[in-house]
Amino acid sequence: QDGRVLVIGGYNGSMNRLQSAELYEPSTQTSVAVSPMSEVRMAHSASLLQDGRVLIVGGSQSRGNILSSAELFDPTTQTFSPVANLSTPRHKHAAITLPNGNVLIIGGSGAGDFDEQYSTTESFDVRNLTFQPTATMQEERFKISDAATLLADGNVLIAGSGMRAELYNTAANRFGEVGGSLGQELSYSTATRLENNQVLIAGGYTDSIQITNKTWLYESN
């Protein structure tokens, strides 16, 4: 919340998964190392909470080792601390901080990627630091870290990593299909909310594994 950027995990040029973390300071354009995470992680999610802490969820340590663990980064102490585990091990999922402060964890996959994609979601409760299963999407989706968008009304648009877009209603705790169609299955597309509350979906890979330059606009009612 103070403008610094937390950089965590991933892998290096030798394809080694990382446990390290650092903070980037925009005013000096420098990065400093901080204490490492509790575990090595890549393809995880990181969500800024309303109190300034960062929730790190899931990820993988190898193709066959998908994580259910999660941890919190405290910017005051610059340290990580484990919290309760996910209900399901996940990587390549999406995570959205909701207006009530909880974090919605969406889709992802297990060890087999295409053989084990998830339509399930779960919610991280910031009060008791635990995860609970929530609503189920209409489609299985992974590689969706940039395809989930929090709208101004508090609902969440899922547009990408599937043929159809759908909307998560936070008040009713359910997913529903939205009008229109992307026309093709997408992965690694991006979804960006504009100032007028439209969402721009851009690029990515199609179901035929071709890179596309197409864009779409979602407009809420």
Backbone as CSV, one residue per row, in Angstrom:
resi,resn,N_x,N_y,N_z,CA_x,CA_y,CA_z,C_x,C_y,C_z
1,GLN,0.810,-1.214,0.000,0.000,0.000,0.000,0.844,1.266,0.000
2,ASP,2.125,1.155,0.316,3.001,2.326,0.312,3.695,2.524,-1.025
3,GLY,3.353,1.698,-2.034,3.911,1.859,-3.366,5.069,0.949,-3.691
4,ARG,5.616,0.264,-2.689,6.666,-0.706,-2.973,6.070,-1.943,-3.654
5,VAL,6.925,-2.697,-4.339,6.481,-3.885,-5.064,7.179,-5.111,-4.479
6,LEU,6.390,-6.114,-4.106,6.931,-7.363,-3.577,7.113,-8.351,-4.722
7,VAL,8.327,-8.856,-4.884,8.658,-9.833,-5.926,8.995,-11.144,-5.228
8,ILE,8.267,-12.213,-5.565,8.412,-13.451,-4.789,8.456,-14.675,-5.699
9,GLY,9.387,-15.585,-5.384,9.413,-16.894,-6.020,9.625,-16.843,-7.518
10,GLY,9.027,-17.833,-8.214,9.221,-17.973,-9.650,10.358,-18.937,-9.929
11,TYR,11.031,-18.735,-11.066,12.209,-19.555,-11.370,13.228,-18.716,-12.118
12,ASN,14.480,-19.166,-12.041,15.554,-18.400,-12.665,15.912,-18.979,-14.022
13,GLY,16.956,-18.474,-14.625,17.326,-18.910,-15.967,17.724,-20.359,-16.061
14,SER,18.068,-20.953,-14.931,18.417,-22.377,-14.900,17.221,-23.255,-14.580
15,MET,16.032,-22.657,-14.578,14.780,-23.363,-14.295,14.707,-23.866,-12.854
16,ASN,15.483,-23.265,-11.965,15.376,-23.593,-10.549,14.254,-22.791,-9.921
17,ARG,13.342,-23.459,-9.233,12.271,-22.762,-8.519,12.864,-21.990,-7.347
18,LEU,12.267,-20.844,-7.043,12.853,-19.930,-6.058,11.997,-19.813,-4.804
19,GLN,12.677,-19.566,-3.711,12.043,-19.295,-2.426,12.271,-17.849,-2.007
20,SER,13.141,-17.176,-2.715,13.580,-15.833,-2.323,12.519,-14.782,-2.591
21,ALA,12.699,-13.638,-1.951,11.778,-12.507,-2.104,12.570,-11.213,-2.019
22,GLU,12.045,-10.173,-2.641,12.676,-8.858,-2.556,11.627,-7.772,-2.686
23,LEU,11.988,-6.596,-2.236,11.109,-5.430,-2.324,11.741,-4.407,-3.262
24,TYR,10.925,-3.949,-4.231,11.382,-2.909,-5.157,10.867,-1.562,-4.670
25,GLU,11.757,-0.589,-4.561,11.427,0.763,-4.129,11.414,1.689,-5.346
26,PRO,10.226,2.139,-5.793,10.153,2.961,-7.009,10.920,4.276,-6.917
27,SER,10.962,4.885,-5.730,11.597,6.197,-5.623,13.100,6.130,-5.873
28,THR,13.729,5.012,-5.521,15.170,4.860,-5.741,15.490,3.881,-6.867
29,GLN,14.454,3.233,-7.400,14.615,2.237,-8.462,15.616,1.146,-8.063
30,THR,15.491,0.698,-6.833,16.369,-0.349,-6.321,15.537,-1.447,-5.667
31,SER,16.119,-2.651,-5.612,15.489,-3.789,-4.951,16.366,-4.262,-3.807
32,VAL,15.729,-4.661,-2.725,16.465,-5.202,-1.576,15.872,-6.557,-1.220
33,ALA,16.739,-7.486,-0.866,16.286,-8.809,-0.471,15.634,-8.758,0.909
34,VAL,14.585,-9.554,1.100,13.956,-9.716,2.407,13.998,-11.203,2.757
35,SER,13.466,-11.536,3.911,13.451,-12.936,4.314,12.723,-13.777,3.279
36,PRO,13.167,-15.008,3.028,12.519,-15.847,2.015,11.162,-16.347,2.465
37,MET,10.391,-16.842,1.518,9.117,-17.481,1.832,9.353,-18.760,2.622
38,SER,8.267,-19.308,3.158,8.362,-20.564,3.885,8.666,-21.730,2.957
39,GLU,8.271,-21.587,1.657,8.468,-22.666,0.694,8.881,-22.115,-0.659
40,VAL,9.503,-22.964,-1.460,9.767,-22.660,-2.864,8.435,-22.625,-3.608
41,ARG,8.245,-21.630,-4.486,6.981,-21.527,-5.212,7.185,-20.922,-6.601
42,MET,6.441,-21.439,-7.573,6.214,-20.757,-8.842,4.761,-21.016,-9.248
43,ALA,4.232,-20.196,-10.161,2.835,-20.292,-10.611,1.868,-20.177,-9.440
44,HIS,2.246,-19.363,-8.456,1.407,-19.086,-7.294,0.628,-17.784,-7.526
45,SER,-0.122,-17.361,-6.516,-0.787,-16.056,-6.582,-0.358,-15.221,-5.389
46,ALA,-0.433,-13.901,-5.551,-0.124,-12.966,-4.474,-1.185,-11.873,-4.476
47,SER,-1.840,-11.671,-3.338,-2.966,-10.733,-3.253,-2.731,-9.728,-2.135
48,LEU,-2.841,-8.452,-2.474,-2.726,-7.394,-1.474,-4.003,-7.331,-0.653
49,LEU,-3.880,-7.484,0.667,-5.035,-7.408,1.551,-5.283,-5.968,1.977
50,GLN,-6.454,-5.736,2.556,-6.824,-4.375,2.919,-5.969,-3.810,4.042
51,ASP,-5.357,-4.688,4.846,-4.521,-4.210,5.946,-3.062,-4.052,5.543
52,GLY,-2.746,-4.253,4.232,-1.394,-4.054,3.739,-0.565,-5.308,3.652
53,ARG,-1.017,-6.401,4.266,-0.284,-7.656,4.122,-0.556,-8.267,2.750
54,VAL,0.258,-9.253,2.377,0.120,-9.919,1.083,-0.090,-11.407,1.327
55,LEU,-1.144,-11.958,0.704,-1.447,-13.384,0.808,-0.847,-14.114,-0.389
56,ILE,-0.001,-15.098,-0.114,0.610,-15.920,-1.164,-0.012,-17.300,-1.089
57,VAL,-0.524,-17.791,-2.228,-1.334,-19.018,-2.234,-0.808,-20.011,-3.263
58,GLY,-0.673,-21.269,-2.839,-0.428,-22.377,-3.755,0.841,-22.245,-4.563
59,GLY,0.770,-22.736,-5.807,1.918,-22.762,-6.680,2.461,-24.174,-6.813
60,SER,3.629,-24.290,-7.400,4.226,-25.607,-7.599,5.708,-25.560,-7.293
61,GLN,6.240,-26.715,-6.905,7.677,-26.869,-6.707,8.300,-27.720,-7.806
62,SER,7.461,-28.479,-8.489,7.848,-29.259,-9.659,6.553,-29.661,-10.346
63,ARG,6.653,-30.302,-11.493,5.448,-30.690,-12.219,4.544,-31.595,-11.388
64,GLY,5.112,-32.425,-10.570,4.311,-33.353,-9.784,4.068,-32.917,-8.357
65,ASN,4.516,-31.730,-7.994,4.387,-31.278,-6.610,3.659,-29.943,-6.571
66,ILE,2.339,-30.002,-6.539,1.482,-28.814,-6.482,1.154,-28.525,-5.026
67,LEU,1.224,-27.263,-4.634,1.138,-26.886,-3.231,-0.280,-26.520,-2.809
68,SER,-0.619,-26.905,-1.586,-1.860,-26.444,-0.957,-1.566,-25.396,0.118
69,SER,-0.310,-25.127,0.371,0.070,-24.212,1.444,-0.128,-22.753,1.041
70,ALA,-0.194,-21.901,2.060,-0.335,-20.455,1.862,0.407,-19.744,2.981
71,GLU,0.760,-18.495,2.733,1.469,-17.720,3.753,1.174,-16.238,3.579
72,LEU,1.465,-15.486,4.625,1.247,-14.043,4.625,2.577,-13.316,4.752
73,PHE,2.732,-12.252,3.947,3.891,-11.372,4.064,3.478,-10.119,4.813
74,ASP,4.213,-9.795,5.858,3.970,-8.594,6.655,4.988,-7.534,6.242
75,PRO,4.560,-6.430,5.624,5.521,-5.422,5.160,6.206,-4.677,6.300
76,THR,5.628,-4.732,7.496,6.253,-4.047,8.633,7.484,-4.799,9.113
77,THR,7.340,-6.116,9.261,8.467,-6.936,9.711,9.260,-7.513,8.542
78,GLN,8.704,-7.429,7.335,9.310,-7.974,6.114,9.592,-9.471,6.259
79,THR,8.618,-10.175,6.828,8.741,-11.617,7.022,7.467,-12.321,6.552
80,PHE,7.598,-13.623,6.283,6.485,-14.474,5.873,6.092,-15.400,7.024
81,SER,4.802,-15.685,7.123,4.323,-16.629,8.135,3.244,-17.515,7.518
82,PRO,3.324,-18.850,7.727,2.335,-19.764,7.153,0.943,-19.549,7.754
83,VAL,-0.077,-19.826,6.949,-1.466,-19.854,7.418,-2.046,-21.215,7.044
84,ALA,-3.335,-21.384,7.239,-3.987,-22.660,6.946,-3.853,-23.017,5.461
85,ASN,-3.958,-24.308,5.161,-3.828,-24.794,3.787,-5.100,-24.601,2.981
86,LEU,-4.942,-24.545,1.663,-6.057,-24.614,0.731,-6.808,-25.933,0.901
87,SER,-8.057,-25.946,0.465,-8.808,-27.200,0.433,-8.272,-28.125,-0.654
88,THR,-7.764,-27.531,-1.752,-7.261,-28.286,-2.900,-5.921,-27.696,-3.335
89,PRO,-4.884,-28.510,-3.553,-3.626,-27.970,-4.086,-3.867,-27.322,-5.457
90,ARG,-3.296,-26.138,-5.687,-3.552,-25.412,-6.930,-2.299,-24.673,-7.388
91,HIS,-2.151,-24.585,-8.712,-1.247,-23.617,-9.305,-1.903,-23.104,-10.586
92,LYS,-1.359,-22.000,-11.120,-1.926,-21.372,-12.322,-3.390,-20.998,-12.118
93,HIS,-3.703,-20.531,-10.927,-5.052,-20.107,-10.572,-5.113,-18.573,-10.554
94,ALA,-6.285,-18.044,-10.225,-6.447,-16.602,-10.052,-6.847,-16.325,-8.615
95,ALA,-6.533,-15.129,-8.133,-6.897,-14.720,-6.782,-7.334,-13.261,-6.815
96,ILE,-8.501,-12.994,-6.256,-9.069,-11.642,-6.263,-9.445,-11.248,-4.840
97,THR,-8.958,-10.086,-4.375,-9.370,-9.559,-3.079,-10.730,-8.880,-3.222
98,LEU,-11.720,-9.378,-2.472,-13.090,-8.888,-2.575,-13.304,-7.667,-1.687
99,PRO,-14.388,-6.915,-1.916,-14.643,-5.723,-1.104,-14.753,-6.001,0.395
100,ASN,-15.152,-7.217,0.774,-15.251,-7.540,2.204,-13.905,-7.916,2.810
101,GLY,-12.845,-7.885,2.012,-11.513,-8.166,2.506,-11.057,-9.594,2.307
102,ASN,-12.001,-10.512,2.055,-11.636,-11.899,1.799,-11.031,-12.041,0.402
103,VAL,-10.391,-13.175,0.127,-9.753,-13.408,-1.170,-10.392,-14.618,-1.829
104,LEU,-10.875,-14.442,-3.050,-11.469,-15.522,-3.830,-10.380,-16.189,-4.658
105,ILE,-10.198,-17.499,-4.470,-9.215,-18.293,-5.204,-9.968,-19.068,-6.288
106,ILE,-9.566,-18.913,-7.545,-10.382,-19.354,-8.680,-9.624,-20.344,-9.548
107,GLY,-10.213,-21.534,-9.737,-9.704,-22.487,-10.718,-8.290,-22.939,-10.459
108,GLY,-7.533,-23.065,-11.542,-6.180,-23.571,-11.468,-6.122,-25.025,-11.881
109,SER,-5.041,-25.689,-11.531,-4.889,-27.079,-11.929,-4.024,-27.823,-10.930
110,GLY,-4.096,-29.152,-11.040,-3.249,-30.016,-10.243,-2.034,-30.438,-11.044
111,ALA,-1.494,-31.567,-10.697,-0.213,-31.977,-11.272,-0.269,-32.198,-12.774
112,GLY,-1.450,-32.587,-13.294,-1.525,-32.939,-14.703,-1.888,-31.814,-15.635
113,ASP,-2.052,-30.580,-15.124,-2.464,-29.445,-15.941,-3.731,-29.753,-16.742
114,PHE,-3.613,-30.068,-18.032,-4.784,-30.278,-18.873,-5.613,-31.461,-18.386
115,ASP,-4.994,-32.422,-17.715,-5.722,-33.576,-17.223,-6.427,-33.305,-15.906
116,GLU,-6.085,-32.196,-15.260,-6.648,-31.924,-13.947,-6.871,-30.426,-13.778
117,GLN,-7.810,-29.890,-14.543,-8.186,-28.499,-14.409,-9.359,-28.401,-13.432
118,TYR,-9.464,-27.230,-12.765,-10.459,-27.074,-11.713,-11.541,-26.065,-12.107
119,SER,-12.768,-26.404,-11.785,-13.872,-25.445,-11.853,-14.210,-24.939,-10.456
120,THR,-13.560,-25.483,-9.451,-13.861,-25.125,-8.067,-13.188,-23.815,-7.669
121,THR,-13.736,-23.200,-6.643,-13.149,-21.994,-6.059,-13.195,-22.130,-4.541
122,GLU,-12.427,-21.300,-3.886,-12.493,-21.245,-2.427,-12.177,-19.834,-1.967
123,SER,-12.511,-19.557,-0.723,-12.370,-18.208,-0.193,-11.468,-18.216,1.034
124,PHE,-10.554,-17.244,1.087,-9.703,-17.055,2.256,-10.366,-16.047,3.175
125,ASP,-10.651,-16.448,4.402,-11.282,-15.590,5.395,-10.187,-14.850,6.153
126,VAL,-10.153,-13.523,6.020,-9.079,-12.743,6.638,-9.203,-12.689,8.155
127,ARG,-10.383,-13.021,8.692,-10.553,-12.956,10.140,-9.940,-14.166,10.835
128,ASN,-10.205,-15.360,10.312,-9.663,-16.557,10.962,-8.534,-17.215,10.174
129,LEU,-8.134,-16.597,9.051,-6.974,-17.047,8.258,-7.122,-18.489,7.788
130,THR,-8.329,-18.843,7.327,-8.586,-20.187,6.816,-9.269,-20.110,5.448
131,PHE,-9.219,-21.227,4.722,-9.850,-21.344,3.411,-11.115,-22.202,3.522
132,GLN,-12.146,-21.806,2.765,-13.383,-22.566,2.704,-13.820,-22.713,1.249
133,PRO,-14.239,-23.922,0.818,-14.769,-24.068,-0.548,-15.960,-23.149,-0.772
134,THR,-16.050,-22.569,-1.972,-17.175,-21.697,-2.311,-17.850,-22.222,-3.570
135,ALA,-18.281,-21.325,-4.437,-19.081,-21.721,-5.596,-18.229,-22.434,-6.646
136,THR,-18.906,-23.132,-7.558,-18.247,-23.836,-8.658,-18.541,-23.121,-9.971
137,MET,-17.510,-22.905,-10.771,-17.679,-22.270,-12.078,-18.374,-23.218,-13.049
138,GLN,-18.851,-22.680,-14.156,-19.484,-23.491,-15.186,-18.458,-24.208,-16.052
139,GLU,-17.219,-23.730,-16.055,-16.155,-24.351,-16.842,-14.935,-24.585,-15.968
140,GLU,-14.150,-25.589,-16.326,-12.842,-25.780,-15.706,-11.879,-24.777,-16.334
141,ARG,-11.066,-24.128,-15.497,-10.176,-23.088,-16.016,-8.843,-23.105,-15.270
142,PHE,-7.752,-22.978,-16.029,-6.454,-22.725,-15.424,-5.699,-21.762,-16.326
143,LYS,-4.517,-21.352,-15.877,-3.788,-20.261,-16.535,-4.671,-19.011,-16.608
144,ILE,-5.313,-18.683,-15.492,-6.278,-17.575,-15.522,-5.870,-16.415,-14.625
145,SER,-4.591,-16.306,-14.285,-4.181,-15.272,-13.343,-4.514,-13.865,-13.819
146,ASP,-4.562,-13.642,-15.137,-4.876,-12.307,-15.668,-6.271,-12.230,-16.281
147,ALA,-7.087,-13.264,-16.060,-8.392,-13.319,-16.710,-9.554,-13.061,-15.753
148,ALA,-9.263,-12.791,-14.495,-10.300,-12.513,-13.504,-10.227,-11.043,-13.110
149,THR,-11.374,-10.363,-13.113,-11.406,-8.919,-12.900,-12.471,-8.554,-11.889
150,LEU,-12.093,-7.801,-10.858,-13.059,-7.279,-9.896,-13.752,-6.066,-10.494
151,LEU,-15.085,-6.093,-10.551,-15.856,-4.989,-11.104,-16.218,-3.989,-10.010
152,ALA,-16.717,-2.839,-10.430,-17.035,-1.771,-9.485,-18.140,-2.165,-8.518
153,ASP,-19.024,-3.075,-8.929,-20.118,-3.495,-8.055,-19.723,-4.618,-7.101
154,GLY,-18.459,-5.021,-7.125,-17.991,-6.064,-6.225,-18.072,-7.456,-6.779
155,ASN,-18.681,-7.634,-7.963,-18.720,-8.938,-8.601,-17.421,-9.184,-9.372
156,VAL,-17.193,-10.424,-9.789,-15.941,-10.786,-10.454,-16.243,-11.378,-11.821
157,LEU,-15.653,-10.802,-12.868,-15.785,-11.316,-14.234,-14.654,-12.295,-14.515
158,ILE,-15.003,-13.478,-15.028,-14.022,-14.456,-15.474,-14.141,-14.533,-16.995
159,ALA,-13.148,-14.021,-17.707,-13.192,-13.977,-19.167,-11.838,-14.404,-19.702
160,GLY,-11.747,-15.651,-20.101,-10.491,-16.208,-20.568,-10.287,-17.589,-19.984
161,SER,-9.395,-18.360,-20.608,-9.164,-19.758,-20.214,-10.451,-20.564,-20.292
162,GLY,-11.269,-20.250,-21.269,-12.522,-20.951,-21.498,-13.241,-20.336,-22.671
163,MET,-14.280,-21.015,-23.168,-15.045,-20.510,-24.302,-16.016,-19.419,-23.880
164,ARG,-16.594,-19.581,-22.693,-17.607,-18.645,-22.226,-17.066,-17.795,-21.086
165,ALA,-17.565,-16.592,-21.000,-17.280,-15.759,-19.835,-18.364,-15.999,-18.798
166,GLU,-18.009,-15.824,-17.543,-19.004,-15.961,-16.484,-18.735,-14.947,-15.388
167,LEU,-19.759,-14.729,-14.583,-19.720,-13.683,-13.572,-19.969,-14.302,-12.204
168,TYR,-19.077,-13.981,-11.257,-19.272,-14.424,-9.880,-20.031,-13.349,-9.119
169,ASN,-21.208,-13.705,-8.618,-22.026,-12.800,-7.811,-21.608,-12.973,-6.359
170,THR,-20.958,-11.967,-5.798,-20.421,-12.101,-4.450,-21.518,-12.204,-3.402
171,ALA,-22.637,-11.503,-3.602,-23.710,-11.542,-2.614,-24.402,-12.901,-2.586
172,ALA,-24.604,-13.495,-3.773,-25.301,-14.778,-3.869,-24.352,-15.966,-3.817
173,ASN,-23.040,-15.726,-3.910,-22.022,-16.779,-3.925,-22.309,-17.803,-5.015
174,ARG,-22.429,-17.334,-6.249,-22.657,-18.256,-7.367,-22.128,-17.636,-8.651
175,PHE,-21.832,-18.512,-9.621,-21.395,-18.094,-10.943,-22.549,-18.207,-11.928
176,GLY,-22.611,-17.276,-12.872,-23.599,-17.323,-13.929,-22.985,-16.877,-15.237
177,GLU,-23.481,-17.431,-16.348,-22.952,-17.076,-17.660,-23.378,-15.670,-18.034
178,VAL,-22.511,-14.942,-18.723,-22.843,-13.603,-19.205,-23.223,-13.690,-20.674
179,GLY,-23.847,-12.635,-21.172,-24.281,-12.627,-22.558,-23.109,-12.558,-23.522
180,GLY,-23.315,-13.085,-24.719,-22.273,-13.069,-25.734,-21.279,-14.195,-25.527
181,SER,-20.292,-14.265,-26.382,-19.306,-15.326,-26.325,-17.976,-14.801,-26.827
182,LEU,-16.901,-15.336,-26.291,-15.581,-14.998,-26.800,-15.359,-15.604,-28.177
183,GLY,-16.132,-16.642,-28.520,-16.041,-17.251,-29.840,-14.964,-18.297,-29.958
184,GLN,-14.088,-18.377,-28.987,-13.012,-19.357,-28.987,-12.464,-19.455,-27.573
185,GLU,-11.852,-20.566,-27.284,-11.243,-20.737,-25.979,-9.920,-19.992,-25.935
186,LEU,-9.671,-19.293,-24.821,-8.471,-18.487,-24.672,-7.679,-18.925,-23.456
187,SER,-6.370,-18.764,-23.522,-5.524,-18.871,-22.351,-4.449,-17.801,-22.438
188,TYR,-3.966,-17.375,-21.297,-2.958,-16.317,-21.198,-3.432,-14.999,-21.801
189,SER,-4.733,-14.793,-21.901,-5.245,-13.476,-22.272,-5.218,-12.590,-21.027
190,THR,-5.384,-11.292,-21.227,-5.474,-10.367,-20.099,-6.850,-9.728,-20.067
191,ALA,-7.299,-9.368,-18.873,-8.578,-8.681,-18.704,-8.345,-7.474,-17.814
192,THR,-8.661,-6.296,-18.324,-8.365,-5.049,-17.625,-9.626,-4.208,-17.507
193,ARG,-9.971,-3.821,-16.279,-11.139,-2.954,-16.084,-10.788,-1.514,-16.429
194,LEU,-11.619,-0.916,-17.277,-11.415,0.461,-17.711,-12.152,1.421,-16.782
195,GLU,-11.911,2.709,-16.954,-12.517,3.698,-16.070,-14.036,3.731,-16.170
196,ASN,-14.578,3.333,-17.321,-16.033,3.320,-17.493,-16.649,1.990,-17.053
197,ASN,-15.859,1.141,-16.397,-16.255,-0.167,-15.872,-16.406,-1.228,-16.946
198,GLN,-16.118,-0.914,-18.215,-15.990,-1.968,-19.206,-14.702,-2.747,-18.924
199,VAL,-14.641,-3.970,-19.437,-13.438,-4.792,-19.262,-12.896,-5.137,-20.641
200,LEU,-11.629,-4.843,-20.866,-10.961,-5.137,-22.128,-10.237,-6.468,-22.001
201,ILE,-10.646,-7.448,-22.824,-9.978,-8.748,-22.888,-9.103,-8.739,-24.133
202,ALA,-7.832,-9.059,-23.971,-6.889,-8.871,-25.081,-5.957,-10.057,-25.229
203,GLY,-5.804,-10.497,-26.492,-4.761,-11.438,-26.878,-4.828,-12.792,-26.212
204,GLY,-3.690,-13.474,-26.202,-3.562,-14.792,-25.612,-3.435,-15.879,-26.666
205,TYR,-3.542,-17.109,-26.205,-3.522,-18.281,-27.074,-4.951,-18.775,-27.282
206,THR,-5.275,-19.203,-28.501,-6.582,-19.781,-28.786,-6.542,-21.283,-28.513
207,ASP,-7.703,-21.931,-28.661,-7.779,-23.366,-28.414,-6.947,-24.170,-29.413
208,SER,-6.591,-23.550,-30.533,-5.719,-24.223,-31.497,-4.241,-23.886,-31.274
209,ILE,-3.948,-23.303,-30.117,-2.590,-22.945,-29.702,-1.969,-21.925,-30.656
210,GLN,-2.790,-21.042,-31.157,-2.297,-19.939,-31.985,-2.376,-18.648,-31.181
211,ILE,-1.381,-17.802,-31.329,-1.409,-16.502,-30.674,-2.384,-15.597,-31.427
212,THR,-3.243,-14.888,-30.681,-4.239,-14.036,-31.322,-4.011,-12.571,-30.968
213,ASN,-4.376,-11.683,-31.908,-4.321,-10.245,-31.637,-5.725,-9.676,-31.437
214,LYS,-6.713,-10.544,-31.253,-8.085,-10.083,-31.084,-8.308,-9.483,-29.697
215,THR,-9.287,-8.595,-29.622,-9.706,-8.023,-28.341,-11.225,-8.069,-28.245
216,TRP,-11.725,-8.030,-27.014,-13.161,-8.033,-26.748,-13.434,-7.016,-25.653
217,LEU,-14.664,-6.497,-25.631,-15.095,-5.595,-24.559,-16.290,-6.194,-23.841
218,TYR,-16.210,-6.235,-22.525,-17.343,-6.635,-21.697,-17.962,-5.379,-21.100
219,GLU,-19.286,-5.269,-21.205,-19.988,-4.128,-20.621,-21.054,-4.657,-19.683
220,SER,-20.995,-4.251,-18.405,-21.962,-4.692,-17.416,-23.284,-3.976,-17.622
221,ASN,-24.348,-4.584,-17.121,-25.679,-3.981,-17.271,-25.810,-2.732,-16.420
